Amino acid sequence: MDYPELALHIAGRWRTQTQGGRRAVIDPATEETIAHLPLAGREELAEAAEAARRGFIQWRAKSALERCNILRAAAQKIREQAKTIAQVLTLEQGKPLAESVREVTLSADIVDFQAEEAKRLYGRLVPPRVEGILSQAVVRRPVGPVAAFTPWNFPANLPARKLASALAAGCSVVIKPAEETPGTCMLLVRAFLDAGVPPEALNMVCGDPAEVSSFLIDHPAIAKVSFTGSVAVGKLLGEQAARHVKRFTGELGGHAPVIVCEDADFSFALKSSIAAKFRNAGQVCASPIRFYIPRSRFGEWSEAFVQAARALRMGPGTDAATQMGPLAHARRIEDMQRFVDDAVERGAQLLCGGQRAQRPGYFFEPTVIANAPPDSRVMRQEPFGPIAVLQPYDTLDEAIDSANALPYGLGAYAFTRDLHTAHRLGEALEAGMVGINHFGVSQPEMPFGGWKESGIGQEMGAEGLLHYTEVKTLTVGVPA
């Protein structure tokens, strides 16, 4: 597979030579360097922000229908190049090629949906309460240039969410993808530009993450900040945006529980859980982590879960037989080991895995832990890797209380064949997205976002578009 020459898009030009130096891009399946990424310096970051200011004026002047048509053309270009983009995604991120293809095609669907929503950015008319007023209207207008920051776990899906919503609303964008996975975003940006987005309205930069985020959030041209990543970093960027009274959307981490009820179809629940847990090697913010199982069936579930985890085929994403690829980089391997060691030291049972695979690449064995104490790190912090924790429960109330015990609320799941129990769990689980009898809570038509420390605001769906707008009250009186 070929990997493209990397470039940044700043002020209408693709640049391979920049002031910030270069950084190696590593194939996580082989640990080999596949490219070098140019990094933006402060002057280039300033150019990008100023270009976004100019691009905003051009882009917001287009009608909603024009924006819709351009974005739909971009979605079509992404579909036409899906195989090429997916190959680049797999090379730099590691996930199986089939998962990459699905991610790219879903990204095109996200762009399509938000393109259509551009035509439905409705306001409302309010009857005047006094004489002399012809009309009172509430309208929505684009907030302005956006600084968007995305991580490495979904290099197509996450940039697509931010680019589609911001551009559909009429905003310009400076996007910073993860330095580990820049090629996928670069190809998406090209698709948008080729479809007709004004060159200055869409800039792509990379560099030192802390420096880039701090510079762009502080820059007076930037009106809105959108971030996907860890809770800790999200809090820092949110505080910085708040100091400038800038709008902030944070899609942060989670620690998703799964409650398997006594009446659930255990075979279906198990098969679904294995697929969801080890998808993208567990590097998913809404990935299921804590599995609460009735004590009477805990042994049965544990044995079957471990057997299925051990049977997963690890390998490079370019191999069609691979079911789980590598972690994104060496730091993830080290962190997985710390999670496992801490849990075992505190009395948890390691049922399988728990160590780095003995092969080249950043591979960590599918890991299953049982009876982890509440104070263990894996029960308090998001592992963001191929670690599942199995916990027995005696009553459904106990399981619900345990599921809601953490300060996170992104995804939560449950399996039951009883309709009353399904509605009860849907109401009781404290999360922005709850899936009953399935894990597919992330769809282009549905808002994606968390409660508690898992985030502020939503992406995708009609709600995602609204976060890139300001509300204006407009009244017109009778002329004298």
Disulfide bonds with the S-S distance in Angstrom:
none
